[in-house]
Amino acid sequence: MIQLAVLDMAGTTVADDGLVELAFTRAIGAQGIEPGDDRYDAMLAHVRATMGESKITVFRHLLEHDEAKAQQANQAFETAYGQLVDDGHCRPIDGAEDAIRELQDDGVKVCLTTGFAETTQQRILAALGWRTLADLTLCPAQAGRGRPYPDMVLKALLTLRADATANVAVAGDTAYDMTSGTRAGAGVVAGVRTGAHDRPQLAAAGATHVIESVRDLPGLLRNRKLEK
């Protein structure tokens, strides 16, 4: 029986609408890397391929492990994304809030996770009126490491006291979400098609199920319970 659902935010429960990529390009621009620069297209391709990963980890790779530059770029990203949220460019995936409440009504605790910093996560939750919606919210710094590592899933399991990793469902829109879920030993690792990666990418990364949206997750878990 699934006791805990660990749900990604941007692209899974929160509509991305290109905001992550826009904030990344602003952060890269702060490092003097603009369209037309030989590095720009390669960096943007890496950003798209690593959607779901901890943002500071992405910047460390992009800026050749120059920690000072990576921290500066990460701060520029968080500032840019936070400004976009404050300007009203933030909305839930259709049906996401209802899905979270359905899961909770079915006795499943819900943790919302992100690759953003805690301050940005809290700004998103405040903008959506979701600060008290989930049972727990986590960012990489609160758990140890971000995706693709299993730390946030395992931290949620320990905090919300699920009985076993097999009793955890993970849902996300990126291959990194799938990898994190499989490394944690989650019983359900569901890819959703509302974000960065497509069905083949999600399946190749270990998805046990691929669904159209997070709104389909409560039904998936109910059907799985009946099948057992």
N, C-alpha and C positions, 0 to 999 in steps of 0.2 A: 504493500500500500504506500502510495506517495504521501509523505508528510510535509514536504518542503519543496517549494518551487523557487528557483533562483533565476530571476529574469533580468536580462540586459536592459539598458535604458535606450540610448540613441539607436534608432533603427528597429527596435523591437517593441518597446512600450511607448517611446517618444519618437515622433516623426523627425527624421533628420533634415529632409528638404535641402540637402547640400550644405548645411551649416558647419558640419565638422570640416569639410574640405575648404570652405571659405575661411574659417578661422585658421586653418593650417596655412593657407596661402598668405594670409596677413602676417602670421608668425614668421614664415620663411622670408617674407618681404622685409620684416624688421631686421633680418640678417643680411639684407642687400641682395637677396636672390629673387629676381622678378622674371615674368615671362620674357623669353628671349635669351635669358641666361642659359648656358649649356647644361647647367645642373638642374634647372627648374622642372623639366618634364620627367626626369628620372626620379626626382624627389617626390613629385606628385604621384607617380606610379607606385612608389613605395608606400606612400600614405594610403592609397586606395587598397593595396594588397594587404596592409596590416591593420585595417579597420578593426576595432575591438581591442587592440593591444593598448597597454598603458602608454599614455601620450609621452611621458618623459622618456620612456624606452625608445620610442620612435625617434624623438629628437636626438637622443644620444647616437643612434645609428646614422641619421641624416647628417649630423655635424661631426662625424668621425670621432666620437667619444670625447669631444672637448666639453667637459662638464659645465664650465662657465657659460659657454654659448648655448648648450642644451637647456640649462636652467632658464636662461634669458628667453629663449625661443618658447619654452613651455609656458613661462609666465605671460608672454605675448599672446599665445594661443588661448590660455584661460581667460585673459582680459578680453580678447576679441569675441570669444564664444559667450562670455558672460554679458557683454554689451548687446550682442544679438538677442540673447534671451530677454534682457531688460527692455529692448526695443519692441518686444512682442512677437519675435520670430521663434515661437516655441509652442507646439501643440502636441497632444497625445495621439498615438496611433488610434484610429477609429476602433472603438470597442475595448481598448486596453484597460480602462478603469473598471468597466463592467466585468472583464475577465478576471482581474485581480480580486474583485469582491466575490465573484463566483467561486474562485479557488478557496478563498477564506471561508465562504459558506459551506464548502465541502469538507472543511476541516484541514485544509492545506495552508501552512504558513508561507508567507511570501517575503522574499528578500530582493530588493532592486539593487543591481550592481552597475558599475560604470568604470571606464578607463580614465575618466576625468579626475581632477582634484576634488576634494570634499567640498570646497567653497563653491565650485561650479555646479556640482551635483545638487547642493542645497539651493542654489539659485533656480535651478530647473524645477526642483520639487516645489519651491515656493510659488513659482510662476504658474504651475499647473494646479496648485492647491492640493498637492499630494504629500505634504510633510508628515501627515499621520496616516496615510493610506496603507503603506506596507508595514509588516512586522519588524523589518530591519532594512537599513540601507548601508551599502558598503562601497568604498573606493579602494584602489590598490594599497594606499598608505595605511589603511586600517587593517589590512589582512596580511601584509607581507610583500607579496608580489602580485602584479596584475596578470591578466590573461596574456599568453596561453597557459600560464601556470594554474594549478587548481586551488590556490590559496583562498580566494574569495568564496568559492563554493564550500570548502572545508570550514572556513571561519563561520559561514552561515549555519552549517550543520551543527557545529559546536555551540554556537550562541543560541540557536533556536531549538536545540536538543532533539534533532531527528535521531531515530534509532540506528540507522545505518546509511551508508552512502547509496545503497540500492533503493532507499526510500526517498531519494532526492530526484527532482526533475530540473533540468537546466534548459532554458530557452534563450536563443539569441539569433542574430541575423548574420553573424560572421563565422568564418572558419575558426577563428581564435576562440569564439564562444564554444564551438563544438569540441575543440581540443581540450579546453579547460574542463568541460563536463566529463569527457571520457577519461582524462587523467585523474579526475576526482572519483571515478567509479560510479557516477550517477546512473540510476536505473533507467531514466529517460533523458535523452539529449536531443531536443527538438530544434531544428532549424526553422526559422520563419522567413518568408519571402517578401518582407516589407523593407529590407535594408540593403546592405552593401553587397552581399554575395548571393549567387544563384544556387539552384538546386544541386547541380553537379559539384560545386565547390563545398557546399554544406555536407553533402553525402560523403565526399572524399575525405572530409575532415572528421568523420565519425558519427554523423547524425544518425540516431536510431529512427527518427521520424522527420519528415519535412512537411510543414503545414503552411497554409497561406498566410496566417496571421496569428498573433498571440491570442486573439479572441477564440481561436479554435483549440487552445490548450486545455481548458476545462473539460470539453467534450472528449478529447483524446484520452485524458487521464481517467475519466469515468468509464469509457469503453474498455480501456486496458484493465481496469479493476473488474469489470464484468467478465472479461475473457478469462481472468484468472480464477 
